[in-house]
């Protein structure tokens, strides 16, 4: 049974450690599903299934564009749910039962090529994106409803961010290595899909099971239509600018993820270089995240976000010089981008949590699911649009698709397009995001005392304990 819902403002005991850890397990799903399709799917279509670049871009983008509609819908349905087990956990279970097998089918490599293969992938990817939304939207909403204490919420999100780094590093490193094993053919991608499906299932079922002990201290109020949800977002200017900033930065990251395999194969000269290249991008995630947390504590979350954004921009510009300066510069530039990416994973989540808390204080309404549904829809759309934008660059510059048995040489314009798409385009998007970050006002969000997310588990601060009323029978 779900825990009792407490009244607004009533003191809440610290969350159990197994709840914090168990909730974080869900990021094995969110980090993996956000990374692997963006990293591999476009390349799989153009270089294994012989799908033309423009068609491949549409097959990757359109199913994820569906998130714009389905994510807010899932948020509203979850808000109004009266299912046994609470308003969120039944959705976690539904997503856990459907996404892993759909992901395995996505890379099942049927005996199709060209447009027919693109159609198969688009349909399965649409179903997988829907299953992911059913899990992700309630999952992201849960911290705001498990505790009203910002410090405790920071500890919960700390586990989430920590597992997120593990998921991105593990899936982003292993998936290309498995896919490129052997003859780099359809069978390798089929094996990769099954392996990643097991990782998804571990995180999703783990989060569903362990959150059975989570209290529910509050309940979000649903907006009854997508129009009403968009109107709520427009009325909350701090959220609007914050979501816009992260959307542009997620788009820049999405472009880079889609381009990593092409950059490794055609600019660095080896498809096998994608694993060390991705390790340079994601490796700093866990190592430097405590430094970003310390910077946020000392100078404020917004100031730290400025530093991360500018560093990302600088790394992207530096990456453009790789063809002239050599591979070493390329790897070094990706390390710089990886250091910045660690901050971009941590700091917007912190700002979002505090912005949602400020909205409750300002309006008295609990609209966490509404805002997180829009946030995740924009994020997922940005990652998908990133792959579509990179595919468009490939199509415009004359990239030639092939299957695993018939490799073709690429024209010089396509090679230049790969470098530009991997570096200059993300740099432009990152520069545009700085204007929205400038417009975001911490005082408007009551965010000057924001508590940054701790990237590592910490013991709860000493505080008076009350009788535990949140235990589950």
N, C-alpha and C positions, 0 to 999 in steps of 0.2 A: 504494500500500500504506500501511496505517496505520503510524505511527511505533512504535518499540519502547516497551513499557511498562517504566518504571523502577521500581526498588525503592523502598519507602517510606523517606523520609529522605535519599536520595541527592541530592547537589547537582544543580541544574538550571540550565542556561544561560538567559539572558534570551530571551524569545520574540521572534521576528522581528517587525519593525514591520508587515509585510504581514499577519501572522496577527492581530495586535491590531486593525488597521483592518478587515480582512476579517470577523473575528468581529463587530465592531460593526455591520457592514452588516445583520446579521440583525435588528437592532432596527428597521429600516425596515418589517419585517413585524410584529413584536410591537407596536410603537407604533401602527401603522396599524390593525391588526385590533382592537386594544383600544379604539381611539378612534372609528373611523367608524361601525360598527354601533351602538355606544352613543349616538352623537351623532345619527344620522340614521334608524335603522331604525324606531323607534317612531313618529316623526313621519311617515315614509313610509307606514306602515300606516294610521294614523288620518286623515291629511290628503290622501293621494293614492289609496289603495286602499279607502277608506271602511270600514275594519275597526273595529268597536267597541273602545273603549279596553281593556276587560277582556280581550277575545279577543286583541287586539294584544299586551298584556302577557304573556299565556301563550305566544304565538308567539315572542316574544323570549326569554323566561326558560327555557322547558323545554329547548330545544336546548342552551343553555349549562349547564343543570343536569347534563346528560350528562357534562360535564367532571369532575364529582366521581368518576365511575367510570372514564372513559377516560384521564384524565391519570395517575393512579397505575399503571394497566395499561400505558400506554406506557412509563412509567419502568421498570417491572419487566421488560418485554420488551426494552427497550433495554439494560438492565443485563446481561441474559443473552445478548445477541446476539453471535454470532460471524461476522457477515457480513463479507465482504471490504470494506475501507474503514474498518473500525473499528466500535465499538458505537454511534456517534452519527451520523456523516455520512450513512449510507444513509437514515436517517429524515429528515434534513434534505432530502435529495433527493426523497423520496416526498412530503413536505409541499409542496415547491416545485412539484411537477408537478400537484398536485391543488387546492391552495387558490386560486390566482389565477382559474382558470376557474369554480370554484364561487362565488367572490365576485361575478364578473361576472353569473352566472346569478341570484344573490340579488336583484339590482336590475334584472333583465331586464324587469320590469313586464309580465307576461302579461295577456291580456284577461280578467282575473278581478277580482271585487270582493267585499268582505265576507269571510265565513268561508272561501270557496274560496281567496281570495287569501292569507288567513292560513295555510291549510294548505300551500300551495305554498311560502311563505316559511319556514315552520317546518321543512319537510323539507330544503330546500336549506341552511338555516342549520345544521341538525343535521350534515349532511355536511361543511359548511365548518368547523364547530367541531371535528369529528374530525380533519380534515386539519391544522388549526392545532395541535391537541394533538400530532400526530405530529411536527411541526416544533419546537414550543416547548419541550416537556419535555427532549428531548436537548440543545437549544440552551442552555437555562438551566443545565444540568448541566456543560457543557464547561469553564468556567473553573476549577472545582475539580479537574479532571483534567488540565488543560494545564500547571499549575504548582503547586508547593507553597509558593512564596514569596508571602507576603501582599502585599508591595509590588508585585510583578509582577501578581498577581491584581487589585490595585487599578487598575493601568494598563489591563488588559484590560477590566475593568468600566467604566473611564472612557470608553473608546471606545463601549461599549454604551450608556451613559447619554447620551453626546453625540449619537449617532445616534437614540436614542430621542426626545430633544427635537426633533431635526430632523423625524422622522417624525410626531410628534404635531402640531407646528406646521404642517407642509406639508399633511398629510392633513386635519387638522381645519380648516384655512383654505380649502383648495381644494375639498374635497368639498361643503360647503354652497354655495359660490359656483357650482360647476358645476350642482348639483342645482336651485338656484333661478334659473338662467339661463333666459332666454326666458319661456315660459308657466308655469314651475314644474310641468310635467307629467311624465308617465311617461318621455317621451323624454329629458328632462334627467337623470333618475335613471339611465337606462340608460347614458348617456354617462359619468356619474360612476362607475358600477360598473366600466366598462372601464378608465377612467383609473387608478382605485385598484388594479385588478388588475395593471396594469403596474408600479406602485410595489411591490406585494407581491412580484412575480416578481423584480424587481431586487435587493431585499434578500435574498430566500431563496436564489436561485441564487448570488449573490455570496458569502454566508456558506458555502454548501456548497463552492464551488470553492476559496476561499482557505484554509479550515481543513484542506485536504489537507496543508499544511506544519506543522500544529500537532503538537507532541509529545503523547504520552500518558504522563504520569509516574505515573498511578495509575488504578485501576479501581474503580468503586463496586460494592458487594455488594448484590444485589437482595433485598428482602423478597418472599416467594413468594405473598403474598395481600394484598388490601386490608386485611383485618383485621390482619395482621401489620404493615403500614405504619402503620395508625392506632395500634397498640400501641406502635410505635417512637416515634411523635410524642408520645403520652401520657407515655412514659418520659423525654422530654427537655423539661423544663418551660420552659427559656428559649425553645426553638423554639415551644412551644405558646402562650406568651403573646405572643411576637413575631408569629406568624402570625395570632393572634386580633386583635391590634391592627391589623395591616395589612388584614385582612379587613373590619373595620368602617370603616376609612378608605377602602378601595377601594369599599365599598358607598356611602359618602357621595359619593365622586367619581362613581360610576356614576349615582346619582340626579341629580346636577347635569348630567352629560353628556346624560342623557335629557331633561332639562328645558330645556336651553339654547335650543333652537329654539322651544319653546312660550313661554318667557320673552321671547325677542326679538319673536315675532309678536304676543303678546297683552298683555304688560306694557310692553315698550318701543314697541310699535306698528308694527313692521316686520319682516317675515321676513328682509329683507336685513341687518338688524342683527346676525344671528347670526355673520357673519364677523368684524366688529370686536369683537363680544363675546367670541368664541372667541380672537381675537388677544390680548385683554386677559387672558384666562385662561392661555394657553399662552406668550405672548410673553416673560414674565419667566423662562421655564424655563431658557433658555441663559444669559441675562444675569446672573441672580442665583445660579445654581448654584455658581459659584466662591466666593461669599460663604457659602453653606451649608457648603461644604467647609472653608473657613477656620474657621468657627465650630466645626465638628466637631473639627478638629485642635486647637483651642485649649481647648475646654471638654468634649470628649468627644462621641461620636456620640449617646448617649442624651439628653444635655442639648440638643443641637441638634434632635433629634427632638421633644422637648418644645416647643421654641420654634415649630417648624413646625406642630405639631398645634394649639397654642393660637392661633396666627395664623390658621389655617384656620377654626377655630371662630369667632373674632371677625369674620372676613370674611363668613361665612355669616349671622351675626346681623345684621350691617350691611346685607346684601343684602335682608333682609326689609322694610327701611324704604323701598325704592325707590318703591312706589306713592304714598307720602305725600311723599317728598322730591324725586322727579324722577329722570330717566334718568341724570343726571350722577353721582348717588350710586351708582346701579346699576353703571355702568361702573367707578367707583372701587373699589367693594366687590369686583368681579371681579378687578381688578388685585391687591388684597390677597390674595385667594384664590389667584391665580396665583403670587404670590411664595411663599406657603406650599406650593403644589403642587410647586414646584421642589424644595423640601426633602423632600417626601413621596416623590418619585420617586428621590431619591438615597440618603437615609439608611436606609430599611428594607433596601435591597439590600446596603448596607455591613454592617449588623447581621446580615443573613442569612448573608453570606459568612463572617464571622468566627464566627458561631454554628456553622456547618457545620465549619469548621476546628477549633473547640474540641471538637466531638463526636468527630472523628477522634482528637484527642489524649487524650480521656477514655476512649473505648471501643476504639480500635484498629480500628474498622470504618469502611469508606467507604460511607456511606449518602446521598451527595449526591443521587442520582437519586430516592431514596425521599422525602426531605424536599422537594426542589424540585418533584417531581410533586404532592405535597400542597399546597405553597405556590401553585403555578400553578393548581391546581384550585380552591382557595379564592378566589384572586384573580379568576379568570374567572367563577366562580359569583357573586361579590360584584358584579361589573360587570353581569352579567345580572340579578341580583336587584334592582339599582338601577333598571334600566329597568322591571322588573315592579312595583316599589314605586311608582314615579312613575305608571305606568299605572293602578295601583289608586287612587291619589289622584285622577286624572282621572275614573275611573269613579264613585267615591263622590261627587264634587262635580258630576256631571252633564255632563261634557264631551261635546260633540256631534261625531261623526266626519263626514267628508265626502270627496268625491273632488276632483280638481284642477279640475273644471269647475263644481262647485256648492259654493261656500263658504257657511258658516252662521255666524250670530252665536252667541256663547257666553253662557250665563247668568252672573250675577255670582258665584255660588258657584264656578263652574269657574275664573273669573279669579282669585279668591282662592286656590283650590286650587293653581293653577300657581305663584303666589308662595310659598305655604307649602311646597309640595313642593320648590321650588328652593332654599329658604333654611333654614327651620326644621327640616325633616327631616334634612338633612345636618348641621346644627349639633348635633342630638341624638345622631346617630351618632358624630360627632367627639368629643363629650363622653364618651360611653361608652368610646371607645377609650383615653382617658387613663388609665382604671383599669387596663387591661391593660398599658399602657406602664409604669405605676407598679409592677406586679407583675413585670415583666421585670427580671431581675437580671444586670447586666453581669459581676459576679464569678462568678456561676453558669455563665455561658457562657465564662468565661476571656476576657472581651471588653474588659478595661480598657485594653488597648493596641491596640485595633482601629485598623486603617488605613483611613481614609475613602476612598471612591472618588473619584479625581480626575476631574472632568468634562471635562477637556481633555487631549489627549495630551501626555505629557512624556517626556523622554529617560530611558532606564534609568539607575539609579544606578550609578556605577562599581563593578565587582565583578570578581573573577577569572573569566576565561572558561575553560571547559573545551572539549575537542574536541567539535564538534557531532556528536552521534549521533542527532539527531532529524530528519535530512534524509530527504526522500522520494525514492525512485528515480523 
